[in-house]
Amino acid sequence: MEEAAGQTRPIAVLSASTVAFLRRYPPFHEMEKDGNALEYAAEQMRLGYYPKGDTVLAPENGKPDYLYVVQRGLVQVAAFNANGSPARAHLTLGPGECFSVGALLEQRAVTSAYVAAADTFCYQLPAAAFAELMHRSPRFQDFATAYLASLLRDSRKLLKMQSASSASEQQAMNRPLHSMIRRRPLTCSTETSIHRALRAMHDENVGSIVIVSEDGLPAGIFTRHDALDRVALLKIDTERPISDVMTRAPRVISADASAYDAALLMAEHGVRHLPVVGEKRVIGVVAEHDLFTLQRVSMRQIHRTIKDARDRAALIQAAADIRKLTSNMLHEGFAAEQLTQIISSLNDTLTQRILELERERHPISDIDWCWLAFGSEGRLEQTLASDQDNGIIFRLPDGASADEFRARLLPFAEAVNHALDACGFPLCIGGIMASNPSWCLSLPEWGHQFARWIRDPEPQALLNATIFFDFRALFGAEDLAETLRKHLLDLTCDNARFFRMMAQQALQVEPPLGLLRDFVVENEGEYAGTIDLKKRGTRLFVDAARVIGLAAGVAHTSTAARVRVGGSRIHISAAECDAVVDAFYFIQLLRLHGGTGETANHLDPATLNEVDRRILKECFRQARRMQTRIRLDYQL
């Protein structure tokens, strides 16, 4: 037990020797930069002794009195199963390692038993001193608030043990591109002849050549595929300069970007080769086949299917392929943030193709319009269960009638909405769709609508704000959306009353954490025993991030960007922001595992393994910390 007589006793030690020990291990090794924080910690610690087999700390001890740092010996960590029975020890802590961090942060009992696996000494830092050290040392505070990240690493380790081949694939896709470059790129100048460039490609046996400007950066790219389409079939004189047939201003990618990033960029823009740029020069080229030797699924294949689609049947098949790809990537252990971006990117491409096809069938070519995505699609956070939330913004020339333009756009919008429905994106029950006249508006009408919601933030207006203020331009005249975004940020700038109301809205739902049990679940009905991961999970982060982002003037709509960019502007530490984003995406990953249909967002926590249960609890605690910050900031 934590305070059993004869098992834990203070031992007089020199503070200097304690400092010497601590400075060898994180986070203490960096705390000398925080004034006298390290000396303070050493002065407050005492040394406890635990014979082999003794329990140092267990859930039944209640809230811990100390932070423990192993000084000598070993401590085994044994978790508990969902039914409360002890599980096999899954972790061993050695000298310099800490435990009870999360429990001290949350003023709760630990969730595992800590048992001395050998005769063991542990430094003990009292709870009050732990809190004071958080105040004295930003580095120690960063360590403590990064607790969630360590749990996520545990989860990834478990995933790797369960599926080693899948994990190695994920690791490969996480590699920076500069580590994949095996040869210098083949380059030439813009004046090089087509014949000479083709000869160089043949001699070097490469699929592309990068045309560089005088400063060494890519001016263009030419591939084997281009040789057929742009030279042979058109019977172009091969003595002409390569600049006549190259792809100008090609998409490029940073050498520090990951293979994931490259695959996503290729899928978004339908390209097979990307020049890799580092230190202001081209250092290599990454090709599609380079990536898909690492990754057994092809986003580009789906992208090409969508681009080539001419009818609804082909688009329906492409949508099914997206869901199949997502399922495969989920089982292969892809990270939630990257996977969500891939889903949103492919869904964007699908929607854009539907818009292109329907535009050809409707007489709207003389109207400037932009298709807007709202809600999760607007935030680039779609899951497989997302329904439609969309609208249209159009330009109104002087003297033109908004009603007349609207009447012409509505049949087009209705056709698009029904095509999306056929592809697996259900019609919005609340009618938030472009085919609804209320959400097919001119730029002045949208501006007036936003101003009214902000000026008079009654409950329905606040609900609308949570949906419509997350808008994103998806297709068409994007300058209309950019103008509306600037208008929104101008309206909300320093609007204390509006943000206070938005903050109240963000606090309406509390994290489902119980006092007696791990989680608060539904008590009755079809979903009894489950947690709604959308309404009581991701929504907590989305709503809080919206307040932070808009108040900080962040134009981006994604929850992660609002937390990271907005958080930095209001001086939230990077470690705390990262912990919040990790928590959000872990819950998002659980939602993705739920699949499609009505039950997709409902999780029975008893089905989780112990590591994931711990992570989910910590995720909800991160949400509670965000809400506490907002409550204090707006004095609610």
C-alpha positions in Angstrom: 0.0 0.0 0.0 1.0 3.6 -0.5 1.6 4.4 3.1 2.1 0.9 4.7 4.3 1.1 7.8 7.7 -0.3 7.4 7.4 -0.2 3.6 7.7 3.5 2.9 10.0 5.5 5.1 11.8 8.8 4.7 15.6 8.5 4.3 17.9 11.4 4.8 19.7 12.0 1.6 21.8 14.9 0.3 19.9 17.1 -2.0 23.0 17.3 -4.2 23.0 13.5 -4.8 19.3 13.7 -5.6 19.9 16.4 -8.1 22.7 14.4 -9.7 20.4 11.5 -10.1 17.5 13.4 -11.5 19.4 15.4 -14.1 20.2 12.1 -15.9 16.5 11.5 -16.8 13.7 13.3 -18.5 12.0 15.6 -17.8 14.4 16.6 -15.0 17.4 16.7 -17.3 16.2 20.0 -18.9 14.8 21.6 -15.7 18.0 23.4 -14.8 16.9 25.9 -17.5 13.9 26.7 -15.2 15.7 28.5 -12.4 15.9 26.6 -9.2 13.0 24.2 -10.2 15.3 21.1 -10.1 16.7 22.0 -6.7 13.2 22.6 -5.4 12.1 19.1 -6.6 15.1 17.4 -5.0 14.5 19.2 -1.7 10.9 18.1 -1.6 11.5 14.5 -2.4 12.0 11.7 0.1 13.1 8.1 -0.6 10.8 5.2 0.0 11.8 1.5 0.1 9.6 -1.4 -1.2 10.7 -5.0 -0.8 10.2 -7.3 -3.8 6.5 -8.2 -4.2 5.2 -5.2 -2.3 2.5 -3.0 -3.9 3.7 0.5 -4.3 0.4 2.0 -5.5 -2.9 0.5 -6.5 -6.4 1.8 -7.5 -7.8 0.9 -4.1 -5.5 3.4 -2.4 -7.5 6.3 -3.9 -5.9 9.5 -5.0 -2.1 9.2 -4.8 -0.1 11.3 -2.3 3.0 11.3 -4.4 4.6 11.4 -7.8 7.0 8.4 -7.9 10.4 8.3 -9.6 12.1 4.9 -9.6 15.6 5.3 -8.1 16.7 1.7 -8.0 15.1 -1.6 -8.8 12.1 -2.4 -11.0 8.3 -1.7 -10.8 5.8 -3.9 -12.7 2.6 -2.2 -14.0 -0.4 -4.5 -14.0 -3.6 -3.2 -15.6 -7.1 -4.4 -14.9 -9.6 -6.0 -17.3 -13.0 -4.4 -18.1 -14.6 -6.7 -15.4 -12.1 -5.5 -12.8 -10.0 -8.6 -12.6 -6.2 -8.1 -12.6 -4.4 -8.6 -16.0 -0.9 -9.8 -16.7 1.8 -7.2 -16.1 2.3 -5.3 -19.4 5.0 -2.8 -18.5 8.1 -2.6 -16.3 9.5 0.7 -15.1 13.2 1.1 -14.3 15.4 3.8 -12.8 14.4 7.4 -13.8 10.9 6.5 -14.9 7.9 8.1 -13.2 4.4 7.0 -12.4 1.1 8.4 -11.1 1.4 11.5 -13.3 -2.1 11.2 -14.8 -3.7 10.4 -11.5 -2.1 13.5 -9.8 -3.2 15.7 -12.7 -6.8 14.6 -12.5 -7.0 14.1 -8.7 -8.1 10.5 -9.2 -6.9 7.0 -8.4 -4.5 5.2 -10.6 -5.9 2.6 -13.0 -3.1 0.0 -12.7 -1.3 -1.7 -9.8 2.4 -0.8 -9.4 4.3 -3.7 -7.8 8.0 -3.9 -6.8 9.5 -6.6 -9.1 12.8 -6.4 -7.0 13.9 -4.6 -3.9 13.1 -1.1 -5.0 13.7 2.5 -4.0 11.5 5.3 -5.3 11.8 9.0 -4.8 8.4 10.4 -3.7 7.4 14.0 -4.6 4.3 15.1 -2.5 1.2 16.0 -4.4 1.4 19.7 -3.3 5.0 19.9 -4.4 4.0 18.3 -7.8 1.5 21.1 -8.3 4.1 23.7 -7.3 6.7 22.2 -9.7 4.2 22.5 -12.5 4.0 26.2 -11.8 7.8 26.6 -11.4 8.9 24.6 -14.4 7.4 25.0 -17.9 9.4 21.9 -19.0 7.9 19.8 -16.2 4.4 21.1 -17.1 5.0 20.2 -20.7 6.0 16.7 -19.6 2.9 16.3 -17.4 0.4 17.6 -20.0 2.0 15.3 -22.6 0.9 12.3 -20.6 -1.7 11.5 -23.3 0.9 11.3 -25.9 2.7 8.5 -23.9 -0.6 6.6 -23.7 -1.0 6.9 -27.5 2.5 5.5 -27.9 1.4 2.6 -25.8 -1.6 2.1 -28.0 0.6 2.1 -31.1 3.0 -0.4 -29.5 0.0 -2.7 -28.9 -1.2 -2.3 -32.5 2.3 -3.2 -33.7 2.4 -6.3 -31.6 -1.0 -7.3 -33.0 -0.1 -6.7 -36.6 3.6 -6.3 -37.2 3.4 -6.2 -41.0 0.7 -3.5 -40.9 2.7 -1.5 -38.4 5.8 -1.7 -40.5 3.9 -0.4 -43.4 2.5 2.6 -41.4 6.1 3.3 -40.2 7.3 3.3 -43.8 4.5 5.7 -44.8 5.6 8.0 -42.0 9.1 8.2 -43.2 10.3 11.6 -44.4 10.9 11.8 -48.1 14.5 12.8 -47.8 15.2 9.3 -46.3 13.7 7.7 -49.4 15.8 9.5 -52.0 18.3 7.1 -53.4 19.6 9.0 -56.4 20.1 12.6 -57.6 17.3 13.8 -59.8 17.8 14.0 -63.6 17.6 17.7 -64.5 18.0 20.0 -67.4 17.5 23.7 -68.4 14.5 25.1 -70.2 16.6 25.5 -73.4 17.4 21.7 -73.6 15.9 20.1 -76.6 13.2 17.5 -76.3 15.4 14.9 -78.0 18.3 15.5 -75.6 15.9 15.3 -72.6 14.4 12.0 -73.9 17.8 10.6 -74.5 18.9 11.4 -71.0 15.8 9.8 -69.5 16.5 6.7 -71.6 20.2 6.5 -70.6 19.4 7.0 -66.9 16.4 4.7 -67.1 14.1 7.1 -65.2 10.5 8.1 -65.7 10.9 11.9 -65.4 13.2 14.8 -65.8 12.9 18.0 -63.8 13.4 21.3 -65.7 15.1 23.7 -63.4 15.4 27.5 -63.5 18.6 29.5 -62.9 18.0 29.4 -59.2 17.9 25.6 -59.1 14.1 25.3 -58.4 11.7 23.4 -60.6 10.3 25.3 -63.6 8.7 22.2 -65.0 8.6 18.5 -65.2 8.4 16.1 -68.1 7.6 12.3 -67.8 7.5 9.3 -70.1 3.7 9.6 -70.1 4.1 13.1 -71.5 6.4 11.9 -74.2 3.5 9.9 -75.8 0.7 12.4 -75.2 2.6 15.7 -76.0 5.3 14.7 -78.4 4.8 11.4 -80.3 1.1 11.6 -80.9 1.2 15.3 -81.9 4.4 14.7 -84.0 6.2 17.5 -82.3 9.7 18.4 -83.6 12.1 17.0 -81.0 14.6 19.8 -81.6 12.2 22.2 -80.0 13.0 23.2 -76.4 11.7 21.0 -73.6 9.9 24.1 -72.1 7.4 23.8 -75.0 6.0 20.5 -73.7 6.8 20.4 -70.0 4.3 20.7 -67.2 4.9 24.2 -66.0 5.1 25.2 -62.3 4.7 21.5 -61.2 3.4 20.5 -57.7 6.4 20.1 -55.4 6.8 18.8 -51.9 9.2 19.4 -49.1 12.0 16.9 -48.3 10.7 16.9 -44.7 7.2 15.8 -45.7 6.2 12.2 -45.2 5.3 9.5 -47.7 1.7 10.0 -46.5 1.8 13.7 -47.5 3.1 12.8 -51.0 0.4 10.1 -51.5 -2.2 12.6 -50.5 -0.9 15.4 -52.8 -0.7 12.9 -55.7 -4.3 11.9 -55.1 -5.6 15.4 -54.8 -4.0 16.7 -58.0 -3.8 13.5 -60.1 0.0 13.5 -60.6 2.4 10.6 -60.7 5.7 12.4 -59.9 6.6 15.1 -57.4 9.9 17.0 -57.3 11.3 16.9 -53.8 12.7 20.3 -52.7 15.2 20.8 -49.8 17.6 23.6 -49.1 16.1 25.7 -51.9 17.0 23.1 -54.6 15.6 19.9 -56.1 17.1 16.9 -54.3 15.0 14.2 -55.9 11.7 13.0 -57.4 9.2 10.7 -55.7 7.1 8.7 -58.0 3.7 7.0 -57.4 5.3 3.5 -57.7 7.8 4.5 -54.9 5.0 5.1 -52.5 2.8 2.1 -53.4 5.6 -0.3 -52.9 5.2 0.9 -49.3 1.4 1.0 -49.4 -0.7 -1.8 -50.8 -3.7 0.4 -51.6 -3.9 3.0 -54.4 -5.5 6.4 -53.8 -4.5 7.5 -57.3 -6.5 4.6 -58.9 -9.6 5.8 -57.1 -8.8 9.4 -58.1 -8.5 8.4 -61.7 -11.8 6.5 -61.6 -13.5 9.5 -60.3 -12.0 11.9 -62.9 -12.9 9.5 -65.7 -16.5 9.0 -64.5 -19.2 10.0 -66.9 -22.3 8.7 -65.2 -23.8 8.1 -61.8 -23.0 4.4 -61.8 -19.3 5.0 -62.1 -19.4 7.6 -59.3 -21.3 5.2 -57.0 -18.6 2.6 -57.6 -15.9 5.1 -56.8 -17.6 6.0 -53.6 -17.7 2.3 -52.7 -14.0 2.1 -53.5 -13.3 5.0 -51.1 -15.1 3.2 -48.3 -13.2 0.0 -49.1 -9.9 1.8 -49.1 -10.7 3.5 -45.8 -11.6 0.1 -44.2 -8.3 -1.4 -45.5 -6.3 1.5 -44.1 -8.1 1.4 -40.8 -7.2 -2.3 -40.4 -3.6 -1.5 -41.4 -3.3 1.0 -38.5 -3.1 4.3 -40.4 -3.1 7.4 -38.1 -6.5 9.1 -37.7 -5.4 12.6 -38.8 -3.9 11.3 -42.0 -6.7 8.9 -42.7 -9.3 11.7 -42.2 -7.5 13.9 -44.6 -7.4 11.2 -47.2 -11.2 10.5 -46.8 -12.0 14.2 -47.1 -9.7 14.6 -50.1 -11.2 11.8 -52.0 -14.7 12.8 -51.1 -13.9 16.3 -52.3 -12.8 14.9 -55.6 -16.0 12.8 -55.9 -18.2 15.9 -55.1 -16.3 18.0 -57.5 -16.8 15.5 -60.3 -20.5 15.4 -59.6 -20.6 19.2 -59.7 -18.7 19.2 -63.1 -21.1 16.7 -64.6 -24.3 18.4 -63.3 -23.0 21.8 -64.4 -22.9 20.5 -68.0 -26.6 19.5 -67.7 -27.9 22.8 -66.3 -28.0 26.3 -67.9 -25.9 28.1 -65.2 -22.7 28.9 -67.2 -23.3 32.7 -66.9 -23.5 32.6 -63.1 -20.5 32.9 -60.8 -21.1 30.5 -57.9 -19.2 28.5 -55.3 -20.2 25.2 -53.7 -19.7 25.5 -49.9 -19.1 22.6 -47.5 -20.3 23.0 -43.9 -20.0 21.0 -40.8 -17.6 18.1 -40.7 -17.0 18.3 -44.4 -16.1 22.0 -44.1 -13.7 21.1 -41.3 -12.1 18.3 -43.4 -13.2 15.8 -40.7 -15.6 13.5 -42.5 -16.2 10.0 -41.3 -17.9 7.1 -43.1 -21.1 8.1 -41.4 -21.2 11.8 -42.4 -24.3 13.2 -44.0 -24.5 16.2 -46.3 -24.1 19.8 -45.1 -23.7 22.1 -48.1 -24.8 25.4 -49.7 -24.2 27.8 -52.6 -22.9 31.3 -52.6 -23.3 33.3 -55.9 -22.2 36.6 -57.2 -25.0 39.1 -57.9 -24.2 41.6 -60.7 -25.6 45.2 -60.4 -29.3 45.2 -61.2 -29.7 41.4 -61.1 -32.3 39.6 -59.1 -31.2 37.2 -56.4 -34.5 35.3 -56.6 -34.0 34.8 -60.4 -30.5 33.5 -60.0 -31.6 31.3 -57.1 -34.4 29.8 -59.2 -31.9 28.8 -61.8 -29.4 27.3 -59.4 -31.8 25.3 -57.3 -32.5 22.5 -59.9 -28.8 22.1 -60.3 -28.3 21.9 -56.5 -31.1 19.4 -56.1 -29.5 17.1 -58.8 -26.1 17.3 -57.0 -27.7 16.6 -53.6 -29.4 13.5 -54.9 -26.3 12.3 -56.7 -24.4 12.6 -53.4 -27.1 10.7 -51.7 -26.8 7.9 -54.3 -23.1 7.8 -53.6 -23.6 7.2 -49.9 -23.8 10.7 -48.4 -27.3 10.8 -46.9 -29.5 13.9 -47.4 -29.4 16.2 -44.4 -32.5 15.6 -42.2 -32.3 19.3 -41.1 -32.3 20.5 -44.7 -28.9 22.1 -44.6 -28.3 21.6 -48.3 -27.8 23.7 -51.4 -31.1 22.7 -52.8 -32.8 24.5 -49.8 -33.5 28.1 -50.9 -32.4 29.2 -47.4 -28.9 28.1 -48.1 -28.6 29.1 -51.8 -27.7 32.8 -51.3 -25.9 35.6 -52.9 -22.8 37.0 -51.2 -24.7 40.0 -49.7 -27.4 37.6 -48.4 -24.9 35.3 -46.7 -23.2 38.4 -45.2 -26.5 39.6 -43.8 -27.3 36.2 -42.4 -24.0 35.9 -40.6 -24.3 39.4 -39.2 -27.8 38.7 -37.9 -26.7 35.5 -36.1 -23.7 37.4 -34.5 -25.8 40.5 -33.6 -28.6 38.4 -32.0 -27.1 35.2 -30.8 -30.2 33.4 -29.6 -30.1 29.6 -29.4 -31.0 28.8 -33.0 -28.6 31.4 -34.2 -25.8 29.8 -32.1 -26.7 26.4 -33.5 -26.5 27.7 -37.0 -23.1 29.3 -36.2 -21.7 25.9 -35.1 -22.6 24.5 -38.6 -22.3 27.4 -41.1 -19.2 29.1 -39.6 -17.2 26.0 -40.4 -17.6 26.6 -44.2 -15.1 25.8 -46.8 -15.0 26.5 -50.6 -15.2 23.2 -52.5 -15.7 24.1 -56.1 -16.3 27.2 -58.2 -15.6 30.9 -57.6 -13.6 30.5 -54.4 -13.0 34.3 -54.1 -16.7 34.5 -53.0 -15.9 32.3 -50.0 -12.8 34.2 -49.2 -14.7 37.4 -49.1 -17.3 35.8 -46.8 -14.6 34.5 -44.5 -13.1 38.0 -44.2 -16.5 39.3 -43.4 -17.1 36.7 -40.7 -13.7 37.4 -39.0 -14.4 41.2 -39.1 -17.8 40.6 -37.5 -16.5 38.5 -34.7 -13.3 40.4 -34.0 -13.4 41.6 -30.4 -17.1 40.7 -30.1 -17.1 39.8 -26.4 -20.9 39.2 -26.2 -21.0 36.8 -29.1 -18.0 34.8 -27.9 -19.4 34.5 -24.4 -22.6 33.0 -25.9 -20.5 30.7 -28.1 -18.5 29.6 -25.0 -21.7 28.8 -23.2 -22.8 26.8 -26.2 -19.5 24.9 -26.1 -20.0 24.0 -22.4 -23.5 22.5 -22.8 -22.3 19.0 -23.1 -19.9 17.6 -20.5 -17.4 14.8 -21.0 -18.9 11.4 -20.2 -16.7 10.7 -17.2 -18.2 9.1 -14.1 -17.4 9.5 -10.4 -18.0 5.8 -9.5 -17.5 4.3 -13.0 -15.1 5.0 -15.8 -17.7 6.3 -18.2 -21.2 7.7 -18.2 -23.2 5.7 -20.7 -26.7 5.8 -22.1 -29.1 4.3 -19.5 -32.0 3.3 -21.7 -33.2 2.9 -25.3 -31.6 1.4 -28.3 -28.1 2.6 -27.4 -28.1 1.7 -23.7 -24.7 1.0 -22.4 -22.9 3.1 -25.1 -21.3 6.5 -25.5 -22.2 8.7 -28.5 -18.7 9.5 -29.7 -20.0 12.4 -31.9 -22.3 14.3 -29.5 -20.3 13.5 -26.3 -16.9 13.0 -27.9 -15.6 14.9 -30.9 -18.2 17.7 -30.5 -16.6 18.7 -27.2 -13.3 19.5 -29.0 -14.9 20.9 -32.1 -17.1 23.4 -30.2 -14.2 24.5 -27.9 -11.8 24.8 -30.8 -14.3 26.9 -32.8 -14.4 29.4 -29.9 -10.6 29.5 -29.6 -10.0 29.7 -33.4 -12.6 32.4 -34.2 -11.5 34.5 -31.2 -7.9 34.3 -32.3 -8.8 35.2 -35.9 -7.9 31.8 -37.4 -9.2 31.5 -41.0 -8.8 27.7 -41.2 -11.8 25.6 -40.1 -10.3 22.3 -39.0 -10.3 21.5 -35.3 -6.6 20.7 -35.3 -5.6 24.0 -37.0 -7.9 26.0 -34.7 -6.3 24.4 -31.6 -2.7 24.6 -32.9 -2.8 28.1 -34.5 -5.4 29.7 -32.1 -3.7 28.1 -29.1 -0.3 29.5 -29.9 -1.9 33.0 -30.3 -3.4 32.9 -26.8 -0.2 31.3 -25.3 -1.3 27.7 -24.8 1.8 25.6 -24.8 2.5 23.5 -27.9 2.5 20.3 -25.7 -0.9 21.1 -24.4 -2.2 21.8 -27.9 -0.7 18.5 -29.2 -2.4 16.6 -26.4 -5.8 18.1 -27.3 -5.3 17.3 -31.0 -4.2 13.7 -30.2 -7.2 13.2 -28.0 -9.6 14.6 -30.7 -8.1 12.3 -33.4 -8.2 9.2 -31.1 -11.9 9.6 -30.7 -12.2 10.3 -34.4 -10.4 7.0 -35.0 -12.9 5.1 -32.9 -15.7 6.7 -34.9 -14.1 5.6 -38.1 -13.9 2.0 -36.8 -17.6 2.2 -36.2 -18.2 2.3 -39.9 -21.4 3.5 -41.4 -25.1 3.7 -40.4 -27.0 4.8 -37.3 -24.8 2.9 -34.9 -21.5 4.2 -36.2 -21.0 6.8 -33.5 -22.1 4.6 -30.6 -19.4 2.8 -28.6 -19.7 0.3 -25.8 -16.6 1.1 -23.8 -16.5 -2.5 -22.4 -15.4 -3.6 -25.9 -12.2 -1.7 -25.7 -8.9 -3.2 -24.5 -7.4 -1.8 -21.3 -4.9 0.5 -23.1 -7.6 2.0 -25.3 -9.9 2.4 -22.3 -7.2 4.4 -20.5 -6.6 6.5 -23.6 -10.3 7.2 -24.1 -10.6 8.4 -20.4 -7.6 10.6 -20.9 -9.1 12.0 -24.1 -12.2 13.0 -22.2 -10.1 14.6 -19.5 -8.4 16.7 -22.2 -11.8 17.8 -23.3 -12.6 18.7 -19.7 -9.4 20.8 -19.5 -10.4 22.7 -22.6 -13.8 23.4 -21.2 -12.3 24.5 -17.9 -10.0 26.9 -19.8 -13.0 28.4 -21.7 -15.0 28.6 -18.5 -12.3 30.6 -16.9 -11.5 32.8 -20.0 -15.2 33.8 -20.3 -16.0 33.8 -16.5 -18.8 31.3 -16.9 
